[in-house]
Amino acid sequence: MTEAHAGAREQVLAAAEAIWQRVRRTELDRVAVLESATAALQAGRLDEDGRARAEREAHKIAGSPGRSATDGRPRSPGSWSRSSRPGAPTGTRRCSPATW
């Protein structure tokens, strides 16, 4: 790697870190909403308001910078919202900040 490439790489990493620090709390709060809704769904007590809120937060996460289906996270927002519908299978996987 050339010195110019190394410098550019460091700038990109610093910019990504700055963005993460700015949005971290909001993103983790969104994940917490999904975790809570998932637990309620598995317990059979997810109401329509909770489902709608979780679906909104899932779509906000999906629209966040750098998100893609190949980034290794266990669930996509679309699959969460489909699995939260009445009558859908309840065998969901957890989406946790620890997986980021």
C-alpha positions in Angstrom: 0.0 0.0 0.0 1.4 3.4 -0.9 1.6 6.2 1.6 -1.1 8.1 -0.3 -3.4 5.0 -0.1 -2.6 4.6 3.6 -3.5 8.2 4.3 -6.7 7.9 2.3 -7.6 4.8 4.2 -7.0 6.5 7.6 -9.2 9.4 6.5 -12.0 7.0 5.5 -11.8 5.1 8.8 -11.8 8.4 10.8 -14.8 9.6 8.9 -16.6 6.3 9.5 -15.8 6.4 13.2 -17.1 10.0 13.5 -20.3 9.0 11.8 -20.8 6.0 14.1 -20.1 8.1 17.2 -22.8 10.6 16.0 -25.5 7.9 15.3 -24.5 5.1 17.7 -27.1 5.9 20.5 -30.0 6.3 18.0 -29.1 3.1 16.2 -28.7 1.1 19.4 -32.1 2.4 20.6 -33.7 1.2 17.4 -32.2 -2.2 17.9 -33.5 -2.3 21.5 -37.0 -1.6 20.1 -36.6 -4.6 17.7 -35.4 -6.8 20.5 -38.3 -5.8 22.8 -40.8 -6.5 20.0 -39.2 -9.8 19.1 -39.5 -10.9 22.8 -43.1 -9.8 22.9 -43.8 -11.6 19.6 -42.2 -14.8 20.9 -44.3 -14.5 24.1 -47.4 -14.0 22.1 -48.1 -10.5 23.4 -46.9 -8.2 20.5 -49.7 -5.7 19.9 -50.3 -3.7 16.7 -48.7 -0.5 18.1 -45.6 -2.4 19.1 -45.4 -4.2 15.8 -45.8 -0.9 13.9 -43.2 0.8 15.9 -40.7 -2.0 15.4 -41.4 -2.0 11.7 -40.7 1.7 11.5 -37.5 1.3 13.4 -36.4 -1.6 11.2 -36.9 0.5 8.1 -34.9 3.3 9.6 -32.1 0.9 10.3 -32.3 -0.4 6.7 -32.0 3.1 5.4 -28.9 3.9 7.5 -25.6 4.4 5.7 -23.6 1.3 5.1 -26.3 -1.3 5.5 -26.6 -4.2 3.2 -27.8 -7.8 3.1 -24.2 -9.0 3.0 -22.8 -7.3 6.1 -23.3 -10.3 8.4 -26.2 -9.1 10.5 -28.6 -12.0 11.3 -31.9 -10.3 10.3 -33.1 -7.8 7.6 -35.8 -5.3 8.5 -38.1 -6.7 5.8 -37.8 -10.2 7.2 -38.4 -8.9 10.7 -41.6 -7.1 9.7 -42.8 -10.2 7.7 -42.1 -12.5 10.7 -44.0 -10.1 13.1 -47.2 -10.4 11.2 -50.0 -12.4 12.8 -49.7 -16.1 11.9 -46.1 -15.9 11.0 -43.6 -18.4 12.4 -42.1 -17.3 15.7 -38.7 -18.9 15.3 -36.9 -15.6 15.0 -33.2 -14.9 15.5 -32.0 -12.0 17.7 -30.5 -8.9 16.2 -28.1 -7.6 18.8 -25.5 -4.8 19.0 -23.1 -7.5 19.9 -23.3 -8.8 16.3 -22.2 -5.5 14.9 
